[in-house]
Amino acid sequence: QVQLQESGPGLVKPSQTLSLICTVSGGQITTNYYYWSWIRQPPGKGMEWIGAIAYNGTTYYSPSFRSRTSISRDTSKNQFTLQLRSVSPEDTAVYYCARGYSDWGQGTQVIVSS
């Protein structure tokens, strides 16, 4: 049973870079042919797919986030990361990491505020 756990700061100041880590256990992020995603849910809004990194390291980004997002991985730690640059209060949300559509972390609340 794969498990995913998000970690990172709960509070980020406007214009800074938000960095989150997803630690995976019970499965390898290099296993064919899984995709590992970052998704968020702002308060009172629906889910937003941010982007993903595939089993082979290829990255995919939503057009809405592409210009200020980087997703990377550390295979030695079985982790993948999200960096979201130039954040604003509109980036306040619960951020989730996921494998495919069925396996999700519990989510981590991020507030962007000065």
FINUZA-236164 format. One line per 5 residues: their letters; for each residue x, y, z of N, C-alpha, C. Coordinates in Angstrom, 3 decimals, always signed. Layout:
! residues N
A = X:Y:Z:X:Y:Z:X:Y:Z ~ ...
END
This chain:
! residues 114
QVQLQ = +0.839:-1.181:+0.000:+0.000:+0.000:+0.000:+0.884:+1.245:+0.000 ~ +0.800:+2.020:-1.069:+1.629:+3.221:-1.158:+1.045:+4.293:-0.244 ~ +1.928:+5.041:+0.373:+1.527:+6.166:+1.218:+2.310:+7.398:+0.799 ~ +1.642:+8.546:+0.820:+2.260:+9.814:+0.444:+2.064:+10.808:+1.584 ~ +3.103:+11.588:+1.841:+3.055:+12.556:+2.929:+3.662:+13.873:+2.479
ESGPG = +2.851:+14.923:+2.514:+3.342:+16.255:+2.163:+4.014:+16.902:+3.369 ~ +5.026:+17.706:+3.106:+5.660:+18.470:+4.173:+6.163:+19.793:+3.615 ~ +6.201:+20.790:+4.494:+6.654:+22.101:+4.091:+6.110:+23.156:+5.026 ~ +6.483:+24.403:+4.781:+6.046:+25.479:+5.663:+4.557:+25.753:+5.521 ~ +3.927:+26.057:+6.622:+2.505:+26.362:+6.584:+2.213:+27.813:+6.260
LVKPS = +3.244:+28.657:+6.344:+3.070:+30.086:+6.104:+4.200:+30.583:+5.215 ~ +3.824:+31.261:+4.155:+4.797:+31.817:+3.209:+4.433:+33.276:+2.950 ~ +5.423:+34.108:+2.825:+5.173:+35.526:+2.567:+4.980:+35.779:+1.077 ~ +4.163:+36.760:+0.742:+3.977:+37.113:-0.673:+5.299:+37.399:-1.362 ~ +5.375:+36.992:-2.602:+6.526:+37.122:-3.511:+7.596:+36.071:-3.275
QTLSL = +7.488:+35.310:-2.212:+8.476:+34.265:-1.946:+8.154:+32.996:-2.728 ~ +9.022:+31.992:-2.573:+8.831:+30.704:-3.230:+8.321:+29.675:-2.229 ~ +7.220:+29.042:-2.607:+6.669:+27.951:-1.812:+7.344:+26.656:-2.223 ~ +7.869:+25.930:-1.244:+8.512:+24.649:-1.524:+7.866:+23.566:-0.672 ~ +7.398:+22.524:-1.330:+6.786:+21.392:-0.640:+7.460:+20.096:-1.081
ICTVS = +7.508:+19.147:-0.165:+8.080:+17.837:-0.442:+7.005:+16.790:-0.241 ~ +6.975:+15.816:-1.127:+6.114:+14.654:-0.968:+7.012:+13.435:-0.772 ~ +6.891:+12.803:+0.382:+7.663:+11.606:+0.684:+6.782:+10.387:+0.450 ~ +7.293:+9.462:-0.341:+6.527:+8.284:-0.742:+7.086:+7.044:-0.056 ~ +6.207:+6.234:+0.476:+6.595:+4.950:+1.052:+5.679:+3.864:+0.513
GGQIT = +6.180:+2.656:+0.510:+5.392:+1.537:+0.004:+5.382:+1.418:-1.499 ~ +6.211:+2.200:-2.165:+6.304:+2.135:-3.621:+7.371:+3.091:-4.099 ~ +7.963:+2.808:-5.229:+9.048:+3.639:-5.753:+8.521:+4.626:-6.787 ~ +9.005:+5.847:-6.741:+8.547:+6.856:-7.688:+9.080:+6.597:-9.096 ~ +9.992:+5.622:-9.228:+10.522:+5.270:-10.542:+9.801:+4.081:-11.166
TNYYY = +8.822:+3.563:-10.482:+8.111:+2.385:-10.990:+7.274:+2.726:-12.222 ~ +7.473:+1.937:-13.301:+6.644:+2.110:-14.507:+5.174:+1.949:-14.140 ~ +4.298:+2.615:-14.604:+4.276:+3.832:-15.408:+3.489:+4.879:-14.634 ~ +3.872:+5.038:-13.377:+3.117:+5.948:-12.519:+3.494:+7.411:-12.738 ~ +2.501:+8.265:-12.486:+2.672:+9.702:-12.539:+2.378:+10.263:-11.158
WSWIR = +3.194:+11.213:-10.743:+3.132:+11.747:-9.382:+2.797:+13.232:-9.477 ~ +1.665:+13.590:-8.915:+1.094:+14.921:-9.146:+1.066:+15.797:-7.893 ~ +0.965:+17.101:-8.176:+0.636:+18.083:-7.156:-0.707:+18.710:-7.533 ~ -1.571:+18.784:-6.555:-2.927:+19.331:-6.722:-3.192:+20.243:-5.526 ~ -4.015:+21.247:-5.722:-4.347:+22.100:-4.591:-5.835:+22.426:-4.586
QPPGK = -6.323:+22.846:-3.425:-7.700:+23.285:-3.299:-7.739:+24.574:-2.497 ~ -7.940:+25.708:-3.164:-8.092:+26.969:-2.438:-9.386:+26.966:-1.630 ~ -9.461:+27.780:-0.602:-10.673:+27.796:+0.221:-11.893:+28.176:-0.606 ~ -12.929:+27.369:-0.494:-14.183:+27.630:-1.184:-14.167:+27.346:-2.674 ~ -13.101:+26.722:-3.172:-12.977:+26.460:-4.613:-12.718:+24.975:-4.857
GMEWI = -12.707:+24.610:-6.115:-12.472:+23.231:-6.489:-10.998:+22.882:-6.567 ~ -10.750:+21.616:-6.881:-9.384:+21.129:-7.011:-8.719:+21.709:-8.258 ~ -7.436:+22.027:-8.141:-6.651:+22.535:-9.263:-5.422:+21.645:-9.437 ~ -5.277:+21.093:-10.618:-4.089:+20.290:-10.898:-2.944:+21.234:-11.259 ~ -1.826:+21.090:-10.578:-0.687:+21.975:-10.792:+0.294:+21.384:-11.795
GAIAY = +0.615:+20.119:-11.612:+1.566:+19.479:-12.500:+1.937:+18.113:-11.980 ~ +2.825:+17.440:-12.727:+3.198:+16.080:-12.369:+4.602:+15.763:-12.865 ~ +5.171:+14.732:-12.244:+6.431:+14.179:-12.712:+6.215:+12.691:-12.916 ~ +6.642:+12.215:-14.054:+6.417:+10.824:-14.400:+7.502:+9.917:-13.833 ~ +7.273:+8.624:-13.933:+8.203:+7.602:-13.451:+9.604:+7.763:-14.057
NGTTY = +9.664:+8.336:-15.260:+10.945:+8.493:-15.958:+11.526:+9.899:-15.795 ~ +10.891:+10.716:-14.967:+11.404:+12.056:-14.701:+10.841:+13.157:-15.585 ~ +10.035:+12.811:-16.555:+9.419:+13.832:-17.401:+8.409:+14.636:-16.592 ~ +8.419:+15.940:-16.799:+7.499:+16.800:-16.055:+6.404:+17.368:-16.951 ~ +5.273:+17.622:-16.349:+4.093:+18.159:-17.029:+3.515:+19.238:-16.131
YSPSF = +3.087:+20.336:-16.742:+2.556:+21.437:-15.961:+1.246:+21.932:-16.545 ~ +0.354:+22.350:-15.637:-0.840:+23.046:-16.078:-0.427:+24.389:-16.675 ~ -1.046:+24.797:-17.764:-0.730:+26.112:-18.343:-0.897:+27.247:-17.331 ~ -1.803:+27.053:-16.390:-2.066:+28.100:-15.400:-0.894:+28.298:-14.447 ~ -0.036:+27.296:-14.325:+1.051:+27.352:-13.352:+2.426:+27.253:-13.993
RSRTS = +2.487:+26.951:-15.261:+3.751:+26.599:-15.918:+4.853:+27.632:-15.723 ~ +4.486:+28.901:-15.803:+5.506:+29.949:-15.808:+6.196:+30.111:-14.457 ~ +5.605:+29.615:-13.370:+6.207:+29.847:-12.064:+6.309:+28.568:-11.219 ~ +6.287:+27.425:-11.882:+6.306:+26.147:-11.160:+7.446:+25.260:-11.631 ~ +8.045:+24.560:-10.671:+9.012:+23.514:-10.984:+8.696:+22.296:-10.125
ISRDT = +8.690:+21.139:-10.761:+8.540:+19.878:-10.041:+9.782:+19.050:-10.312 ~ +10.349:+18.516:-9.248:+11.570:+17.728:-9.375:+11.469:+16.525:-8.448 ~ +12.501:+15.697:-8.460:+12.465:+14.508:-7.621:+13.857:+14.157:-7.107 ~ +13.875:+13.413:-6.020:+15.109:+12.844:-5.468:+14.845:+11.343:-5.332 ~ +15.345:+10.605:-6.283:+15.043:+9.167:-6.279:+15.719:+8.447:-5.118
SKNQF = +16.825:+8.994:-4.628:+17.510:+8.346:-3.502:+16.684:+8.437:-2.216 ~ +15.848:+9.470:-2.138:+14.988:+9.644:-0.969:+13.541:+9.252:-1.247 ~ +13.269:+8.892:-2.494:+11.900:+8.554:-2.908:+10.942:+9.713:-2.611 ~ +11.365:+10.897:-3.020:+10.598:+12.117:-2.803:+10.451:+12.888:-4.101 ~ +9.367:+13.647:-4.211:+9.282:+14.630:-5.276:+8.821:+15.943:-4.677
TLQLR = +9.189:+17.035:-5.344:+9.026:+18.351:-4.751:+8.281:+19.309:-5.673 ~ +7.677:+20.284:-5.057:+6.993:+21.364:-5.763:+7.629:+22.675:-5.353 ~ +7.956:+23.483:-6.331:+8.355:+24.860:-6.074:+7.427:+25.773:-6.852 ~ +6.766:+26.666:-6.140:+5.849:+27.633:-6.736:+6.381:+29.024:-6.412 ~ +6.786:+29.724:-7.448:+7.480:+31.010:-7.269:+6.491:+32.176:-7.232
SVSPE = +6.945:+33.257:-6.675:+6.195:+34.526:-6.674:+4.768:+34.336:-6.170 ~ +4.641:+33.757:-5.007:+3.302:+33.460:-4.493:+2.591:+34.742:-4.063 ~ +1.262:+34.646:-4.067:+0.397:+35.724:-3.609:-0.663:+35.105:-2.697 ~ -1.460:+35.926:-2.032:-2.515:+35.358:-1.162:-3.451:+34.404:-1.908 ~ -3.568:+34.573:-3.228:-4.422:+33.673:-4.021:-3.874:+32.253:-4.087
DTAVY = -2.637:+32.069:-3.675:-2.044:+30.729:-3.630:-2.303:+30.029:-2.309 ~ -3.023:+30.662:-1.407:-3.431:+30.008:-0.171:-4.342:+28.835:-0.507 ~ -3.999:+27.653:+0.008:-4.743:+26.447:-0.362:-4.253:+25.271:+0.471 ~ -4.997:+24.174:+0.373:-4.488:+22.886:+0.840:-3.819:+22.226:-0.359 ~ -2.586:+21.853:-0.199:-1.799:+21.244:-1.268:-1.676:+19.743:-1.023
YCARG = -1.941:+18.986:-2.092:-1.894:+17.536:-2.034:-0.870:+16.994:-3.032 ~ -0.239:+15.887:-2.662:+0.495:+15.109:-3.650:-0.258:+13.793:-3.855 ~ -0.093:+13.227:-5.036:-0.884:+12.057:-5.379:-0.154:+11.179:-6.380 ~ -0.489:+9.903:-6.365:-0.055:+8.965:-7.389:-1.277:+8.609:-8.220 ~ -1.204:+8.968:-9.474:-2.354:+8.717:-10.322:-3.584:+9.423:-9.779
YSDWG = -4.712:+8.707:-9.828:-5.966:+9.282:-9.345:-6.419:+8.697:-8.016 ~ -5.773:+7.629:-7.581:-6.331:+6.873:-6.464:-5.591:+7.004:-5.150 ~ -4.354:+7.407:-5.166:-3.564:+7.463:-3.931:-3.137:+8.903:-3.660 ~ -3.569:+9.431:-2.532:-3.340:+10.825:-2.188:-2.713:+10.934:-0.797 ~ -1.945:+11.981:-0.605:-1.534:+12.356:+0.730:-2.696:+13.014:+1.459
QGTQV = -2.496:+13.300:+2.728:-3.562:+13.904:+3.523:-3.706:+15.396:+3.274 ~ -2.725:+15.991:+2.627:-2.785:+17.412:+2.326:-2.103:+18.251:+3.382 ~ -1.585:+19.392:+2.957:-0.957:+20.320:+3.883:-1.466:+21.733:+3.597 ~ -1.876:+22.427:+4.617:-2.387:+23.777:+4.478:-1.235:+24.757:+4.303 ~ -1.348:+25.597:+3.294:-0.357:+26.659:+3.081:-1.102:+27.991:+3.039
IVSS = -0.664:+28.909:+3.834:-1.227:+30.256:+3.864:-0.175:+31.235:+3.375 ~ -0.563:+32.071:+2.436:+0.332:+33.115:+1.942:-0.127:+34.442:+2.534 ~ +0.712:+34.974:+3.393:+0.344:+36.202:+4.090:+1.599:+36.875:+4.624 ~ +1.549:+38.178:+4.671:+2.667:+38.917:+5.255:+2.501:+39.060:+6.758
END
